Amino acid sequence: MAESLVERRSIDVVPDAERHGTAFSQFTLWLGANLQITAVVTGALAVVFGGDVVWSVVGLLLGNVLGGAVMALHSAQGPKLGLPQMIQSRAQFGVRGAVVPLLLVILMYVGFFASGSVLAGQATAELTHTNDTTGIVLFAAVTAVMAAVGYRVIHALGRVASVICALAFVYLGIRLLDRVDLSSLLSDAHFDLPMFLLAVSLSASWQLAFGPYVADYSRYLPRTTSGRATFWWTLSGSALGAQWSMTFGVLVAASAGGAFMGNQVEYVVGLGGTGLVASFLYFVIALGKLTINVLNTYGGFMSMVTSVSGFRGQKELSPRGRSAYIALIMVAGTAVALLGKDSFLTSFKDFLLFLLTFFTPWSAINLVDYYLISKERYDIPALSDPRGRYGAWRWDALTVYGIGLLAQLPFLVTHFYTGPLVDPLGGADISWMVGLAVPALLYWAVARRNTAHVPERTLYGTPAPVQEPVSRTP
């Protein structure tokens, strides 16, 4: 039977017969997903808020490695279980209890879709000689189509983007170094702890945002794929791509300042040149954003299906249902993008950073349960049964999750809320560190007392084969 380009699986476990690929696919996917304009802007913020070049780059590197390691631990779960990331959360929170973090995940990815569409829409408008509104709509439509096709085309897109975007960033880097006095920028190094921690937090939060869906893109790997290989290829691709983009952003912000932050897309393209070169760079910006926005759309669709199916007892999804969920994500994200395009969604982006505080406790609980409590052993059929071993609601995990949320608030820094312990720390935001450490320790202390729900080995059940369309002849 010929392999289908259009994905047929959704929230159901991927059987061995349909597994394919190697762990290296995670490197190209996450490298391509991080070589993009929003990562450049994120790196630039470290300087815009007061950091110097040297310590901003070092802080961003530390955050990318630490946050990237957490997200890569999630990625390593994919080959073992063959499940989307958030379905597996039912083992910690209950079949229906997993909806608590899921609702916030959906909201965040709609927001990321929107903010990405604004920048990509500008580039698309330049390529098509239309306006920003048309560019946003066109970009959103292409994103939805590629997300609907699914896993194979997403990885193919990652392979293409990793090469094209890497070449473009090499070229842009050379052009930038021709314009700036690098020795002068590097000589002005002065360590400031709050600014250093801000840089760490910016990049760590960037990486942690991938956690709720990273295993979605490793779940088709053969079950025999090394978890260690999956971890390292994911971490290296994501950390290298993000650090590359963010370092470029640091240098651009340090040399151009407001000229860049006022209009990021036009500045980067102008840095590269005019004519055909400018058209190519607009294409590269759109391609980079397309890669990550397809991930956001696909992850948002998976999260919505996981939420609904926990109450409906649904184990599979029809192609029509799949298209409907993806269309809903696209319409919601596009609407937010059009409403906020004139201000580049400044306030909404701040809200998204606030939402990230809801995912660090989830990540900590998920990883402690998978690696330390369950030790990679799950009853996969029970993840769809609220009367099974995981139950409908696991109040111990949900309580720990709530405590983890509250523990972050004194250390949180946003435009609309600043915690009382921020000033004693010199203005540094360390909420993500607290959000990982506190729930990890609490969940380990609570969950290890009762492991009756942990099977002796991973139980896969027998997934039903996907039925091919039956051709009817008269």
C-alpha positions as a printed Julia matrix, in Angstrom:
474×3 Matrix{Float64}:
   0.0    0.0     0.0
   1.45   3.38   -0.99
   2.19   5.77    1.81
  -0.29   8.63    1.99
   0.96  12.19    2.2
  -2.2   13.24    4.03
  -2.04  12.18    7.68
  -4.82   9.88    8.87
  -3.95   9.62   12.57
  -4.74  12.29   15.13
  -5.11  11.54   18.85
  -4.91   7.76   18.48
  -1.69   5.82   19.08
   0.52   5.33   16.02
   0.96   1.58   15.35
   4.39   0.15   14.57
   3.51  -0.47   10.91
   3.11   3.28   10.34
   6.25   4.39   12.16
   9.05   5.88   10.06
  11.99   8.28   10.06
  15.04   8.83   12.24
  15.77  10.99   15.25
  17.71  13.39   13.0
  14.36  14.6    11.64
  13.9   16.41   14.95
  17.05  18.44   14.33
  15.95  19.79   10.94
  12.39  20.48   12.1
  13.36  22.46   15.18
  16.27  24.24   13.49
  13.91  25.47   10.77
  11.24  26.4    13.3
  13.65  28.64   15.22
  15.41  30.42   12.35
  12.74  33.07   12.07
  11.95  36.72   12.67
  10.1   36.39   16.01
  13.12  34.68   17.56
  15.22  37.59   16.27
  12.86  40.05   17.99
  12.99  38.01   21.21
  16.79  38.21   21.28
  16.66  41.93   20.55
  14.49  42.51   23.62
  17.4   41.53   25.88
  19.26  44.64   24.63
  16.22  46.89   24.3
  15.47  46.37   28.0
  19.0   47.4    29.0
  21.39  44.49   28.59
  24.78  44.63   26.86
  25.77  42.45   23.92
  28.12  40.01   25.67
  26.02  39.12   28.7
  22.8   39.15   26.71
  24.21  36.52   24.34
  25.51  34.43   27.27
  22.18  34.69   29.11
  20.21  33.76   26.0
  22.46  30.75   25.46
  21.95  29.55   29.01
  18.17  29.92   28.71
  18.06  28.14   25.36
  20.03  25.21   26.75
  18.03  24.94   30.0
  14.61  25.49   28.45
  15.56  23.42   25.41
  16.55  20.49   27.63
  13.11  20.52   29.25
  11.29  20.57   25.9
  13.6   17.86   24.51
  12.72  15.58   27.43
   9.12  15.86   26.25
  10.2   15.08   22.69
  11.83  11.83   23.82
   8.4   10.59   24.95
   7.07  10.51   21.37
   8.72   7.33   19.99
   8.01   5.38   23.17
   4.27   6.14   23.39
   3.3    7.07   19.83
   0.86   9.66   21.2
   0.37  13.43   20.95
   1.9   15.25   23.9
  -1.22  16.43   25.68
  -3.06  13.09   25.48
  -0.3   11.71   27.69
  -1.09  14.43   30.27
  -4.21  12.44   31.17
  -1.97  10.03   33.07
  -1.09  12.86   35.46
  -4.28  14.94   35.59
  -6.97  12.42   34.71
  -8.8   11.86   31.44
 -10.93  14.96   31.98
  -8.68  16.83   34.39
  -6.12  17.32   31.6
  -8.5   19.89   30.11
  -7.34  22.44   32.75
  -3.89  23.1    31.23
  -5.21  22.26   27.75
  -7.54  25.26   27.57
  -4.63  27.58   28.24
  -2.47  25.75   25.72
  -5.09  26.34   23.04
  -5.33  30.03   23.91
  -1.56  30.44   23.77
  -1.17  28.78   20.39
  -3.98  30.83   18.89
  -2.07  33.87   20.15
   1.23  32.65   18.71
  -0.54  31.98   15.4
  -1.82  35.55   15.46
   1.45  37.26   16.36
   3.33  35.19   13.78
   0.77  36.0    11.11
   1.3   39.73   11.62
   5.0   39.6    10.71
   4.55  36.95    8.04
   1.59  38.87    6.63
   3.83  41.91    6.11
   6.31  39.77    4.18
   3.54  38.04    2.2
   2.02  41.42    1.32
   5.35  42.59   -0.1
   5.72  39.4    -2.15
   2.19  39.56   -3.54
   2.05  43.38   -3.85
  -1.05  43.57   -1.68
  -1.76  45.08    1.74
  -1.07  43.67    5.2
  -4.64  42.46    5.7
  -4.57  40.42    2.49
  -1.1   39.15    3.34
  -2.25  37.92    6.76
  -5.28  36.13    5.28
  -3.22  34.48    2.52
  -0.56  33.37    4.97
  -3.16  31.96    7.38
  -4.83  29.99    4.59
  -1.55  28.38    3.49
  -0.75  27.56    7.11
  -4.09  25.81    7.6
  -3.73  23.72    4.44
  -0.27  22.49    5.42
  -1.4   21.7     8.96
  -4.34  19.73    7.55
  -2.03  17.62    5.38
  -0.15  16.84    8.57
   2.96  15.13    9.85
   4.89  14.3     6.68
   4.53  17.71    5.06
   5.39  19.42    8.37
   8.71  17.56    8.53
   9.35  18.2     4.83
   8.74  21.91    5.46
  11.19  21.79    8.36
  13.9   20.25    6.17
  13.46  22.9     3.48
  13.27  25.79    5.96
  16.35  24.63    7.89
  18.49  24.88    4.75
  17.03  28.02    3.14
  16.74  29.99    6.39
  20.24  28.97    7.5
  21.72  30.26    4.22
  19.74  33.49    4.55
  20.91  34.04    8.13
  24.54  33.47    7.11
  24.15  36.1     4.41
  22.38  38.54    6.74
  25.04  37.99    9.38
  27.78  38.9     6.92
  25.89  42.02    5.84
  25.35  43.04    9.46
  29.01  42.6    10.41
  29.95  44.87    7.49
  27.85  47.63    9.07
  28.69  47.39   12.78
  31.83  47.83   14.82
  31.77  44.44   16.53
  34.82  45.09   18.72
  33.14  48.21   20.11
  29.93  46.33   20.88
  31.81  43.51   22.6
  34.03  45.84   24.64
  31.06  47.43   26.41
  30.46  44.41   28.67
  29.08  45.04   32.15
  27.45  42.25   34.12
  24.07  43.18   35.55
  22.26  40.33   37.3
  18.65  41.42   36.6
  19.41  42.02   32.91
  21.27  38.71   32.69
  18.34  36.84   34.26
  15.97  38.64   31.9
  17.93  37.29   28.92
  17.87  33.79   30.43
  14.12  34.04   31.0
  13.41  35.3    27.47
  15.07  32.33   25.8
  14.02  29.73   28.38
  10.38  30.81   28.04
  10.74  30.62   24.27
  11.85  26.98   24.52
   9.34  26.0    27.2
   6.49  27.17   24.95
   7.21  24.19   22.64
   6.73  21.69   25.47
   2.96  21.09   25.13
   3.3   19.85   21.55
   6.9   18.79   20.9
   6.15  15.03   21.13
   3.49  15.45   18.42
   6.37  15.62   15.93
   8.36  12.65   17.24
   5.49  10.21   17.79
   5.81   8.59   14.33
   9.44   7.6    14.93
   9.94   3.82   15.29
   9.41   2.59   18.84
  13.02   1.36   18.84
  14.32   4.93   18.31
  16.7    5.85   21.1
  15.2    8.29   23.58
  18.66   9.74   24.08
  19.07  10.37   20.34
  15.64  11.99   20.15
  16.52  14.21   23.1
  19.86  15.39   21.72
  18.72  15.99   18.15
  15.7   17.98   19.4
  17.76  20.01   21.86
  20.54  20.74   19.38
  18.18  21.82   16.6
  16.01  24.01   18.8
  18.81  25.58   20.86
  21.07  26.19   17.85
  18.3   27.72   15.75
  17.02  29.94   18.55
  20.48  31.06   19.67
  21.48  31.86   16.1
  18.37  34.0    15.56
  18.53  35.64   18.99
  22.24  36.52   18.7
  21.47  38.19   15.37
  18.69  40.08   17.15
  21.05  41.21   19.91
  23.54  42.6    17.39
  20.83  44.3    15.34
  19.26  45.91   18.41
  22.62  47.04   19.78
  23.57  48.68   16.47
  20.2   49.87   15.11
  18.02  50.31   18.19
  14.65  51.86   17.4
  15.14  51.57   13.64
  14.8   47.8    13.99
  12.16  47.59   16.7
   9.93  50.05   14.85
   9.66  47.84   11.76
  11.38  44.5    12.11
  10.58  42.99    8.71
  11.53  45.99    6.6
  14.75  46.56    8.55
  15.96  42.98    8.11
  15.14  43.01    4.4
  16.8   46.41    3.96
  19.89  45.03    5.65
  20.14  42.38    2.94
  19.62  44.52   -0.15
  17.06  45.43   -2.78
  15.47  43.92   -5.87
  15.61  40.15   -6.15
  17.57  39.88   -2.89
  14.82  41.75   -1.03
  12.16  39.48   -2.57
  14.12  36.42   -1.5
  14.41  37.74    2.06
  10.68  38.47    2.23
  10.16  34.88    1.13
  12.58  33.62    3.82
  10.74  35.57    6.53
   7.42  34.14    5.37
   8.91  30.63    5.15
  10.36  30.8     8.67
   7.06  31.96   10.11
   5.16  29.38    8.06
   7.19  26.6     9.66
   6.44  27.65   13.23
   2.85  28.69   12.52
   2.08  25.28   11.03
   3.39  23.77   14.28
   1.19  26.13   16.3
  -1.87  25.3    14.2
  -1.27  21.56   14.34
  -0.54  21.66   18.07
  -3.61  23.79   18.72
  -5.77  21.38   16.75
  -4.38  18.4    18.71
  -5.03  20.19   22.0
  -8.63  21.0    21.05
  -9.33  17.4    20.04
  -7.73  16.13   23.26
  -9.94  18.48   25.32
 -13.19  17.5    23.64
 -12.46  13.78   23.36
 -11.84  13.49   27.11
 -15.54  14.18   27.66
 -16.9   12.45   24.57
 -14.84   9.25   24.89
 -13.59   9.78   21.36
 -10.45   7.85   20.3
 -10.21   8.74   16.63
 -11.1   11.68   14.4
 -12.52  11.74   10.89
 -10.84  13.77    8.12
 -13.83  16.12    8.13
 -13.55  16.64   11.87
  -9.82  17.25   11.53
 -10.4   19.96    8.91
 -13.06  21.61   11.08
 -10.76  21.87   14.11
  -7.91  23.29   12.03
 -10.25  25.8    10.39
 -11.38  26.94   13.83
  -7.78  27.56   14.92
  -7.09  29.45   11.69
 -10.19  31.67   11.94
  -9.54  32.53   15.59
  -5.84  33.26   15.04
  -6.49  35.31   11.91
  -9.16  37.38   13.64
  -6.79  38.24   16.5
  -4.01  39.05   14.0
  -6.23  41.44   12.04
  -7.45  43.16   15.2
  -3.92  43.72   16.53
  -1.83  44.14   13.37
  -1.34  47.89   13.71
   0.33  47.62   17.11
   2.09  44.29   16.45
  -0.01  42.8    19.23
   2.18  44.36   21.92
  -0.28  43.92   24.77
  -1.36  40.5    23.56
   2.23  39.28   23.37
   2.64  40.34   26.98
  -0.45  38.3    27.81
   1.07  35.31   26.04
   4.21  35.59   28.16
   1.94  35.62   31.19
   0.27  32.46   29.91
   3.65  30.74   29.82
   3.56  30.69   33.61
   0.74  28.15   33.31
   2.89  25.69   31.35
   6.01  25.41   33.49
   4.11  23.63   36.31
   2.5   21.35   33.72
   5.89  20.56   32.24
   7.41  19.8    35.65
   4.55  17.47   36.64
   4.57  15.7    33.28
   8.31  15.03   33.3
   8.49  13.91   36.93
   5.61  11.52   36.36
   6.99  10.1    33.11
  10.63   9.66   34.12
  10.55   9.24   37.92
   7.1    7.93   38.93
   5.78   5.89   35.99
   9.29   5.31   34.6
   8.02   5.45   31.01
   5.25   2.89   31.62
   1.7    3.88   30.71
  -1.59   2.13   30.04
  -2.45   3.78   26.74
  -6.02   2.42   26.36
  -6.79   3.74   29.87
  -5.92   7.27   28.7
  -9.29   7.32   26.93
 -11.34   5.79   29.77
 -12.38   8.11   32.64
 -13.35   4.97   34.62
  -9.94   3.38   34.09
  -6.78   3.4    36.16
  -6.15   7.15   35.66
  -9.71   8.23   36.48
 -11.55  11.3    35.29
  -9.86  13.82   37.6
  -6.6   13.39   39.54
  -6.97  15.97   42.27
  -3.5   15.44   43.73
  -1.85  16.52   40.47
  -4.34  19.35   39.91
  -3.68  20.65   43.44
   0.08  20.59   42.87
  -0.48  22.34   39.55
  -2.45  25.1    41.3
   0.26  25.53   43.95
   2.85  25.74   41.18
   0.9   28.55   39.55
   0.57  30.53   42.77
   4.23  30.03   43.67
   5.28  31.92   40.52
   3.21  35.05   41.09
   5.56  36.78   43.58
   8.39  36.53   41.02
   6.49  37.4    37.84
   7.13  40.53   35.74
   4.64  41.73   33.12
   3.32  45.14   32.09
   0.04  44.53   33.87
   1.34  42.7    36.96
   4.63  42.66   38.89
   5.16  40.36   41.85
   6.21  41.71   45.29
   9.54  39.82   45.29
  10.7   41.26   41.97
  12.18  44.48   43.37
  14.37  42.7    45.98
  15.8   40.7    43.06
  16.63  43.87   41.16
  13.71  43.52   38.77
  14.61  40.03   37.55
  11.87  37.59   36.56
  12.69  34.11   37.85
   9.1   32.87   37.87
   9.81  30.11   35.34
  12.49  28.64   37.63
  10.05  28.59   40.54
   7.36  27.18   38.25
   9.58  24.21   37.41
  11.13  23.53   40.81
   8.17  23.83   43.21
   5.64  21.56   41.41
   8.38  19.06   40.48
   9.32  18.54   44.13
   5.72  18.57   45.36
   4.45  16.14   42.73
   7.35  13.75   43.36
   6.63  13.82   47.11
   2.89  13.21   46.59
   2.87  10.78   43.67
   5.56   8.37   44.9
   3.38   7.39   47.87
   0.79   5.78   45.61
   1.91   4.13   42.38
  -0.93   1.62   42.12
  -1.98   3.17   38.8
   1.42   2.46   37.21
   1.41  -0.69   35.02
   4.33  -3.13   35.06
   4.99  -2.31   31.42
   3.59   0.02   28.79
   0.24  -1.3    27.53
  -0.5   -0.28   23.96
  -3.73  -2.09   23.23
  -4.6   -2.83   19.63
  -5.21   0.34   17.62
  -7.83  -0.09   14.94
  -6.46   0.1    11.41
  -7.34   3.21    9.47
  -9.8    2.27    6.76
  -8.92   3.18    3.2
 -11.72   4.69    1.1
 -13.63   1.94   -0.7
 -13.91   2.47   -4.43
 -17.34   1.68   -5.81
 -17.81   0.61   -9.39
 -21.22   0.47  -11.08
